[in-house]
Amino acid sequence: MELVREAALIAGQKDLAAAVLDMDWTIEGALVVTGILQRRRIPYVILTTRDELPESLARRGVVIGHSIEEIRFALETRLPARAIAGMDFTVATDHIKWG
């Protein structure tokens, strides 16, 4: 629960342009953190290998699997420019094993 508490503090107090959450921890924790992000109107991307998630998790965000192509697409199209400033989407990532 320490990870959830830390994520909730960051989501509630930091000046965030956007958030990227790895959702393979706890559904309850994700509901808390995404609820805070939703109230603050901060866009987010959730990475997960789970097949079923509560609908409320995707209300203001986007839920994707651990495919690098999905991650790149979501980051480039769903997050504000200041959230991805400096990210290099041309770097080869085919050597990375996801999930």
N, C-alpha and C positions, 0 to 999 in steps of 0.2 A: 504493500500500500504506500510505501515511501515514494515510489516512482509516480504514482497517481497524485499524491499530495504535491510533489515538486512540479509536475506538469500543470496542475490546476493553479498553482501560484504564478507560474510563468504566464499561463493563458489569461489570468485575471489581472496581472499587474504590469506586464512588459508592454512596450510599444511595438506591437507585432504588425507587420504588413500581411502576413499569412502564416499558416502552420502546416507542417507535414507530420502526420502521426502514424506510427507503426501500431496497428490495431491488434496484433497477435499477443496482447497481454490480457486485459480483462474487459469484458463488455461494460460492466458497471463503471469502471474507471474511464472508459472512452465516453460514456454517456455524460459523466461529470465534466470532463474536459471539453467535449464538443458543445455541451450546453453553455459553458462559459464563453467559448468562442462565438457561438451563435448570438448570445446576448450582446456581445461586443461588436457584432457584425464583422468578424474577422474570417476571411475565407480559409478553407483548409482542404487538404488532400489526405485521405486515409489509405494507408497501404495495408492489405490484409490477404491472407490465404483462406480465410473463412468463407464458406458459401452463404451462410445466413447471418444477417445482421439486422438489428432494429432499424426500421425506416427512418427514425428520427436522426440517426447518425449522418445521413446524407442530405438532410434538409438544406443546409447552406454550404455543403462541401461536396466532394466527389469521392467515391469509393472505388479503388482499383486494386487489382492483384499485384503480385510482385514482378510483373513483366517490365523490363527496363523501357520498352517502347511505350507502354501505358504510363509509366511514371514520367517520362520525358514529355509526352503529349499533355498530360494533366498539368504539369508544372508550367509548360509554355502557354497553355490556353486558358487555364482556370485561375491562375494567381496573378496579382497585380505586378506590373513591371518592376516596381521597387523591391518586390519579394524575390525576384529571380535575377536581379542585376548582378553581373559578374559571373553567373553560372555559364559554363561552357558546354553546350549541348552537342558539340561536334566530337567530343572525346569518345574513342572506341571503348565500348563496355562489354563486348562479347565474351571476355574472359571472366566476367563476374557471374557467380552462381547465386541465383535468388531462390528463396523459399526453402 
